[in-house]
Amino acid sequence: MQRHLVIMAKAPRLGRVKTRLARDIGAVAAWSFYRHTLAAVARPLTKDRRWQTWLCISPDRSLLAKASWPPGSNRIAQGQGDLGQRMARVMKALPPGPVVLIGADIPDIQPADIAAAFQALGCHETVFGPAADGGYWLVGQRRRPRLLPLFADVRWSSPHALADTLKNIPPACSTGFLRELRDVDDGPAFHAFRA
């Protein structure tokens, strides 16, 4: 079965991306960081033939703006709803095979991390890459024999996001974990990354 990597990405528009980070470092610096990180993360992952890479784009109208996206990428729209609704929708919509979702704003993601996630799905139903802030930078599902409803009642953008999501996994299902990474959402995280 084909492996599917989904990169959840916003169109890199000034004032529309990394708004929490922009409050600390300014809109132009936050926009520049996002553009650079999107390209640095997406290019090597899109070229890797061990999986099929999908850019899941918001807002939907940006889907056809080719100049914004790495060349050769498959693009699909995120659609409406909160983050959990959008992630659930794409997990359900893709062709059969395991699915791994990541954000476009985690600068330390490497192809080896994605390979480790798919390897974990060989013996677990779900896999997570925990983030230092209590959230997660990666979520994946084997999707067989069924698609698990992971994202109900999750407090997004909070230190409870991972714990809330884990509560949605049935006790009989096993979960794998990857290394912890830092997502860059505010000034302190940005300066720690730069250091």
Sequence and secondary structure as in RCSB ss.txt:
>XXXX:A:sequence
MQRHLVIMAKAPRLGRVKTRLARDIGAVAAWSFYRHTLAAVARPLTKDRRWQTWLCISPDRSLLAKASWPPGSNR
IAQGQGDLGQRMARVMKALPPGPVVLIGADIPDIQPADIAAAFQALGCHETVFGPAADGGYWLVGQRRRPRLLPL
FADVRWSSPHALADTLKNIPPACSTGFLRELRDVDDGPAFHAFRA
>XXXX:A:secstr
   EEEEEEE   TTTS HHHHHHH HHHHHHHHHHHHHHHHHHHHH TTSEEEEEEESGGGGG GGGS TT EE
EE  SS HHHHHHHHHHHS SS EEEEES  TT  HHHHHHHHHHTTT SEEEEEBTTSSEEEEEE   S     
 TT  TTSTTHHHHHHHTS TTS EEE   B    SHHHHHHHH 
